[in-house]
Amino acid sequence: MRILFAGTPQVAVTSLNYLNDAGFEIAAVLTRPDAPLGRKRVMTASPVAARAAELGLETIKSNKIDAQVTAQLAELNLDAAAIVAFGGLVPQAALNVPTHGWINLHFSLLPQWRGAAPVQHSIIHGDDITGAVTFQLEAGLDTGPVFGQVTERIGELDTAGIMLERLSISGSMLLVQTLQAIDSGQALAVAQSGSHTYAPKILDGDAQLDFTRTATEIRRRAHGTSPFPGPWATADGSRYKFGPLSERRERTDLAPGVVHIEPGKHPQVFIGTATWALELSTIQPPGKKMMNASDWARGILTQGTKVSFA
């Protein structure tokens, strides 16, 4: 089966690897152009582009699938196109190019969480289960009929990064199976049914933590926005970023935003909320790298300073 692979971030690299290992003939890879990365703004290829180069695959780099790109795709004699987090819309003219159309691996259980950040919103809104589906791409936003799905339970300590890593593996296996079924004429796509929800792109403001909310709400928002853009809050006008948070239901003695350090060989750091405390695992103070909360706490105890996110 001769296919195009379209994708951009690291989470899509797993699918590229699985398709390559499964023996599909990958005619080309479509990905977003190189972009400035890091403090020095060095132009850097996307993770998918970098992996495609390692595999010796032809790569098409474009921010959008315009008439020129569509013409390039038409020359590839494609049986199908597999798309995983490409980051751009596919117009109808391009959808018509492959014989079997475009098969999208989407990290949600459609019709729930259509859009750019399904796993993040699933965690933020407290879903117990998330997953991935393969579906026939249409002009509408994630509206096409579904070929298959896999599910994953969301644990209390699972972040968006952790869930996407797990789903990238189970979802890639599903994508391979779906394309194999299409190739053998055994695939069956079922129309989506039920109510739908939307998952717009996560912005920096979505990651701000409000410690006047409940501990569960704060934890979900922190984990849903980790590792990107990363949960944060301010103290005395300075921004701090946080790693995973654990709910400590036995600690109800702290006011919202108040930081309490439990001294010891490995000091524990707690922050009060509207219900019970949250315990920090890692924290990134202003101008520093992410560090263990206990290391940060020892410095605070030594300095005799106080920090409050109230």
C-alpha positions, 0 to 999 in steps of 0.5 A: 500500500502506497501512502503519504504520512502527514504529521509534525510533533514528536507524538506523530513520530511513533506512528511514522515508525510503526507504519515504516516497520509494518512495511507500508510504502511511504511515498513522502512525508508532509510536515510543517516547515522548520521553526525557531527553537529555544532561546537562541531561536535556532531554525529546527526541523520538526520531529517528524521531518527529522525522523523522515530524514533518518529514514531517507524519506522524501519530505514536503514542508508546508504550513498549509496544503495549498494548490501547489502542495496538492499538485505535488501529492497528486503526482505520488500515486497514493493509495491513502494518506495517514495524518497524525497531528499535522497542524493544518487543515486538509482542503477538499481538493487534497482529500480527493487525491488518495484512492482511499482518502485520508485516515486520521489518528485522533487522540480522543474518543470522537465525537468527544473532544474534536479539535487541537488539544483533546487529551489536554481538555479530557484531563482538565474536565475530569474524564476517567477514560480517554483514547484514540480513534482512526477515522475518515477525514472530511472537510468538517472538523473531526466529523468523519466516520470512525474505523476503530478505537482504543481506550486508556484510563486517566490516573490521578498522576497522569499528565497530558504528556504521559497520556499522549505518549501512551496513546501514541503507541496504542494509537499507532498500532490501531492506525496500522491495523486500520490501513491494513484493513482498508488495503484488504477491503475489510475496513468498516467506518461507522458514522459518529453519534451522540453529542460532541465537545470541542478541544481548542488549542491550549494557550498560556493563560489556560495553564494559570492555576487559581488556588482558590479553586478545589484541589481536584480542579487545580490538579486536573488543570495542572496535569492537562497543561503539562508539559506544554505550556506548563502550569504556573502561578505568581507569587509577589509578581514572579511566575513559578511553574509546577510539575505534577501535583498530588492531592493530600486530602488529610491536609485541610489546614492551609488557606488557599495559596498558602505554602507550607514546608514540612521540614525533614531530610526531604522537606515536603511542600504543600499549597492550600486550596479551597478544599485540601492541600496539594503537594508539589513534586517539582517547581521552577522558580523565576529564572531557574530550571525545574527542580525537586520541590524538596531542594527548593524548600531547603533553600527557602528554609535556609533563607527564612523567606515565605512564598504565597500564591494567594 
